[in-house]
Amino acid sequence: MWDYTDKVNEHFRNPHNVGKVEDPSGVGEVGSLACGDALKLMFKLDDEGRISEAKFQTFGCASAIASSSALTDMILGKTLKEAEEITNKDIADYLGGLPKQKVHCSVMGREALEAAIYNYRTGEKWDKALEGEVVCHCFGVTDKEIEKVVRENHVTTVEQLTDACKAGGGCGNCIPQLEAIITRMNADDVPSEEKPMTNLQKIHLIEDVIDREIRPALRQDGGDLELVDVAGDTVKVRFRGACAGCVVSQVTLKDVVEARLKDNVSQNIIVEEVK
């Protein structure tokens, strides 16, 4: 039995603003029945550009219902710009807190709001896959979504991330990439000399930077890159495809590969090519 606050129980047992908005200004749908949670959020703007009506329909647990109910109350009377500033943490705080395993319900609410605002502005259905690359295929969570969850919820472990957005809670194949993103996001906020990385964390971060920053550029010209070994600050790589034997491969090695790793991992990184 989850330890819910009185306010969560109140919004669960007597949810506010359930139903449909007639002729809505924006509609957002997120989640899926296959994943256990689904939410549809609708709003209407008045002549002054403020949200005059907001309603929801959801399939989910008590936390999902309470989070959706709370969100509709929170956005009423706000402009879209003001509504966009609401984070999942704001939703959870409004409810007096959520069990850590249920934080993802507040994240789903924030995503539904983003989707509805996107629909209002573009007339199209929001596809979060367009906002980034899917990392957790079991639950369809993108790298951009993970970055936002890490930043807004001060996530430092994969377990915390799974609680917040379910990423990593399925087959587990994405866990190394999740660890790399968490490490990178936390390294962006804290000077590297104050937050030393383990060698495993460094390898995961290097792999993430190669996949995200380097490999796509090389593949545009028919090339590729293989990570061979990491020993301290020395990174050994092997060029593949058109990059192998290219006359400018050494320039690419230093000005692209090494430069990107220095910027994203450590200024002490030295990259060596393995033939």
C-alpha positions in Angstrom: 0.0 0.0 0.0 1.4 3.4 -1.1 1.8 6.1 1.6 -0.2 8.9 -0.1 -0.7 12.4 1.3 -4.2 13.6 2.2 -4.1 15.8 -0.9 -3.3 12.9 -3.2 -6.1 10.9 -1.7 -8.5 13.9 -2.1 -7.7 14.4 -5.8 -7.8 10.6 -6.4 -11.2 10.1 -4.8 -12.7 13.3 -6.0 -10.7 14.3 -9.1 -11.3 17.8 -10.5 -11.9 18.6 -14.2 -12.5 15.1 -15.5 -14.0 14.8 -19.0 -13.7 16.6 -22.4 -13.4 20.2 -23.4 -15.7 21.1 -26.3 -13.8 22.6 -29.2 -10.5 22.6 -27.3 -7.6 25.0 -28.2 -5.1 22.2 -27.6 -5.1 18.5 -26.9 -2.2 16.4 -25.6 -2.0 12.6 -25.4 0.9 10.8 -23.7 1.6 7.3 -22.4 0.1 4.1 -23.5 -2.1 1.3 -22.1 0.7 -1.1 -22.8 2.9 0.8 -20.4 0.2 1.0 -17.8 -0.5 4.7 -17.9 -2.2 6.9 -20.5 -3.3 10.6 -20.2 -5.3 12.9 -22.5 -5.2 16.6 -21.5 -7.4 19.3 -23.2 -7.5 23.1 -22.6 -9.3 26.1 -24.0 -8.0 29.7 -24.1 -10.1 32.8 -23.5 -9.9 36.0 -25.5 -7.1 37.2 -23.2 -5.0 34.1 -24.0 -5.5 32.5 -20.6 -6.5 28.9 -19.9 -10.2 29.2 -19.1 -11.0 25.5 -19.1 -8.9 22.3 -18.7 -10.0 18.7 -18.5 -8.4 15.3 -18.6 -9.1 11.6 -19.1 -6.6 9.1 -17.8 -6.1 5.4 -17.3 -3.7 4.9 -14.4 -3.1 4.6 -10.7 -4.1 6.9 -7.9 -1.0 9.0 -8.4 -1.7 9.4 -12.2 -5.3 10.5 -11.5 -4.3 12.9 -8.6 -1.4 14.4 -10.7 -3.7 15.0 -13.7 -6.4 16.5 -11.4 -3.9 18.8 -9.7 -2.3 19.9 -13.0 -5.7 21.0 -14.4 -6.3 23.1 -11.3 -2.7 24.6 -11.5 -3.0 25.8 -15.1 -6.4 27.4 -14.9 -6.2 31.1 -15.4 -2.6 31.0 -16.6 -1.1 32.0 -19.9 0.6 29.4 -22.0 4.0 30.9 -21.1 3.1 30.7 -17.4 1.8 27.1 -17.7 5.0 26.0 -19.5 7.0 26.9 -16.5 5.2 24.2 -14.4 7.5 21.3 -13.8 6.7 17.8 -12.6 8.2 18.7 -9.3 5.7 21.5 -9.0 2.9 19.1 -9.5 4.3 16.7 -6.9 4.9 19.5 -4.4 1.3 20.8 -5.0 0.1 17.3 -3.9 2.3 17.3 -0.8 4.7 14.8 -2.4 4.5 11.5 -4.2 6.1 8.1 -3.4 9.4 7.9 -5.2 8.1 5.0 -7.3 5.2 7.2 -8.5 7.1 10.4 -9.5 6.7 9.3 -13.2 3.0 10.1 -12.9 3.8 13.8 -12.4 6.2 13.6 -15.3 3.4 12.2 -17.5 1.3 15.2 -16.5 3.9 17.7 -17.5 4.4 15.9 -20.8 0.7 16.0 -21.5 0.7 19.7 -21.0 3.7 20.1 -23.4 1.9 18.0 -25.9 -1.3 20.0 -25.7 0.6 23.3 -26.0 2.4 21.9 -29.0 -0.9 20.9 -30.6 -2.3 24.4 -30.1 0.8 26.1 -31.7 1.2 23.7 -34.6 -2.1 22.0 -35.1 -0.3 18.7 -35.1 -0.1 15.8 -32.7 3.1 15.9 -30.5 5.5 13.1 -31.1 8.2 13.2 -28.4 10.4 11.0 -30.6 10.9 14.2 -32.7 12.3 15.9 -29.7 15.2 13.5 -29.4 16.5 9.9 -29.9 14.7 7.1 -28.1 17.0 5.6 -25.5 14.6 3.3 -23.5 12.7 1.4 -26.2 10.6 -0.5 -23.6 8.9 2.7 -22.5 9.7 5.0 -25.5 11.8 7.5 -23.4 14.0 9.9 -25.4 17.4 11.4 -24.5 15.9 14.9 -24.3 13.2 13.7 -21.9 15.8 11.9 -19.7 17.9 15.1 -19.6 14.9 17.1 -18.5 14.0 14.6 -15.8 17.6 14.5 -14.5 17.8 18.3 -14.4 14.5 19.0 -12.8 14.6 16.1 -10.3 18.3 16.2 -9.4 18.6 12.6 -10.5 22.0 10.9 -9.7 21.2 7.2 -10.2 19.4 5.0 -12.7 17.1 3.8 -10.0 15.9 7.4 -9.4 15.5 7.9 -13.1 13.4 4.8 -13.4 11.1 6.0 -10.6 10.8 9.4 -12.4 10.1 8.3 -16.0 10.3 4.4 -16.1 13.4 4.5 -18.3 15.5 1.4 -17.6 12.6 -0.4 -15.9 12.2 -2.9 -18.7 14.8 -5.1 -20.4 17.7 -3.1 -18.9 19.7 -2.9 -22.2 19.6 0.9 -22.0 21.1 1.2 -18.5 24.7 1.9 -19.7 23.5 4.8 -21.9 21.3 6.1 -19.0 24.3 6.1 -16.7 26.3 8.0 -19.3 23.5 10.7 -19.6 23.2 11.0 -15.8 27.0 11.4 -15.5 27.1 14.0 -18.3 24.2 16.0 -16.9 25.6 16.1 -13.4 29.1 16.9 -14.8 27.6 19.9 -16.6 26.5 21.3 -13.2 29.5 20.5 -11.0 33.2 21.2 -11.8 34.9 18.0 -12.8 37.6 18.3 -10.1 34.8 18.3 -7.5 33.0 15.2 -9.0 35.5 12.5 -10.0 34.3 9.7 -12.2 34.9 6.0 -11.9 36.5 4.4 -14.9 33.2 2.7 -15.7 31.4 6.0 -15.7 34.0 7.5 -17.9 33.7 4.7 -20.4 29.9 5.1 -20.5 30.2 8.8 -21.0 32.8 8.4 -23.8 30.5 5.9 -25.5 27.6 8.4 -25.2 29.6 11.3 -26.6 30.7 9.1 -29.6 27.2 8.0 -30.3 25.7 11.4 -29.9 28.4 13.9 -31.0 30.8 12.1 -33.3 29.4 9.0 -35.1 26.5 10.8 -36.8 28.9 13.3 -38.4 31.2 10.5 -39.6 28.4 8.5 -41.0 27.3 11.4 -43.2 30.5 10.8 -45.2 30.3 7.0 -45.1 32.6 6.6 -42.2 32.4 5.3 -38.6 34.3 4.9 -35.4 34.9 2.0 -33.0 35.9 2.5 -29.4 38.7 0.0 -28.8 39.9 0.7 -25.3 40.1 3.3 -22.5 43.1 3.4 -20.2 43.0 6.3 -17.8 42.8 9.4 -20.0 44.0 7.6 -23.1 41.2 6.6 -25.5 42.0 4.2 -28.4 39.7 4.2 -31.4 39.6 2.6 -34.8 38.2 4.3 -37.9 35.8 2.3 -40.1 34.3 2.7 -43.5 35.4 5.7 -45.5 37.3 7.1 -42.6 39.7 4.1 -42.5 42.8 5.2 -44.4 41.5 8.6 -45.3 44.2 11.2 -45.8 42.6 13.6 -43.3 41.9 10.9 -40.7 44.5 12.4 -38.3 42.8 15.8 -38.6 39.5 14.1 -37.8 41.1 12.2 -34.9 42.3 15.4 -33.2 40.0 18.2 -34.4 36.8 16.2 -34.1 37.1 13.0 -32.0 39.6 14.3 -29.4 38.1 17.8 -29.3 34.6 16.6 -28.6 35.7 14.2 -25.9 37.8 17.0 -24.3 34.7 19.2 -24.3 32.3 16.6 -22.9 34.4 14.3 -20.8 37.8 15.7 -19.7 40.4 18.2 -20.9 43.0 15.5 -20.2 41.7 13.1 -22.8 44.2 11.9 -25.4 42.8 10.0 -28.4 45.0 7.5 -30.3 44.1 5.6 -33.4 44.5 1.8 -33.6 45.0 0.4 -37.1 
